[in-house]
């Protein structure tokens, strides 16, 4: 089975938004390969290191919010 890594990246970015704190940080408890791809795409700062959170770039934060609302916000609310 071949994975669509772009869809995985979008879902992960949306879930990172769920754990948003301190305005631009999110807990990084996700697959390292996915976090590396998000970094390569310029959506988060380098995830390597001992800190347990990642920092969104401005573009990454906007995209994460949009994806989160598209994927997880009820339309009837």
C-alpha positions as CSV (number, residue, x, y, z in Angstrom):
1,X,0.0,0.0,0.0
2,X,1.3,3.4,-0.9
3,X,0.6,6.4,1.3
4,X,-0.4,9.9,0.2
5,X,2.1,11.8,2.3
6,X,0.5,15.1,1.4
7,X,-2.8,14.0,3.0
8,X,-0.9,12.7,6.0
9,X,0.9,16.0,6.3
10,X,-2.3,18.0,6.1
11,X,-4.0,15.9,8.8
12,X,-0.9,16.2,11.0
13,X,-0.8,19.9,10.5
14,X,-4.4,20.2,11.5
15,X,-3.9,18.1,14.6
16,X,-0.9,20.2,15.6
17,X,-3.3,23.1,15.6
18,X,-5.4,21.2,18.1
19,X,-2.5,21.4,20.6
20,X,-1.7,25.1,19.9
21,X,-0.3,27.0,22.9
22,X,1.7,30.1,23.5
23,X,0.3,31.6,20.2
24,X,2.6,29.7,17.8
25,X,3.7,26.4,19.5
26,X,2.2,22.9,19.3
27,X,3.1,19.6,21.0
28,X,5.1,17.5,18.6
29,X,4.0,14.0,19.5
30,X,3.7,13.0,15.8
31,X,5.6,10.9,13.4
32,X,9.1,12.3,12.9
33,X,9.1,11.8,9.1
34,X,5.9,13.8,8.9
35,X,7.3,16.6,11.1
36,X,10.4,16.6,8.9
37,X,8.3,17.0,5.7
38,X,6.3,19.8,7.3
39,X,9.6,21.5,8.2
40,X,10.8,21.0,4.6
41,X,7.6,22.6,3.3
42,X,8.3,25.6,5.5
43,X,5.2,25.1,7.7
44,X,7.0,24.5,11.1
45,X,10.4,25.4,12.4
46,X,13.0,22.6,12.8
47,X,11.4,19.9,15.0
48,X,14.7,18.3,16.1
49,X,15.8,19.0,19.6
50,X,14.8,18.3,23.2
51,X,11.9,20.8,23.3
52,X,8.6,18.9,23.3
53,X,6.9,21.4,21.0
54,X,7.3,22.8,17.5
55,X,6.9,26.4,16.3
56,X,4.6,27.2,13.4
57,X,5.8,29.5,10.7
58,X,3.3,32.3,9.8
59,X,2.2,30.3,6.7
60,X,2.0,27.1,8.7
61,X,-0.2,28.6,11.4
62,X,-2.6,29.9,8.8
63,X,-2.7,26.6,6.9
64,X,-3.1,24.6,10.1
65,X,-6.0,26.7,11.2
66,X,-7.7,26.4,7.8
67,X,-7.2,22.7,7.7
68,X,-8.4,22.2,11.3
69,X,-11.6,24.2,10.5
70,X,-12.1,22.2,7.3
71,X,-11.5,18.8,8.8
72,X,-12.9,19.1,12.3
73,X,-15.3,22.0,12.8
74,X,-19.0,21.1,12.6
75,X,-20.8,23.0,10.0
76,X,-24.1,23.0,12.0
77,X,-22.5,24.7,15.0
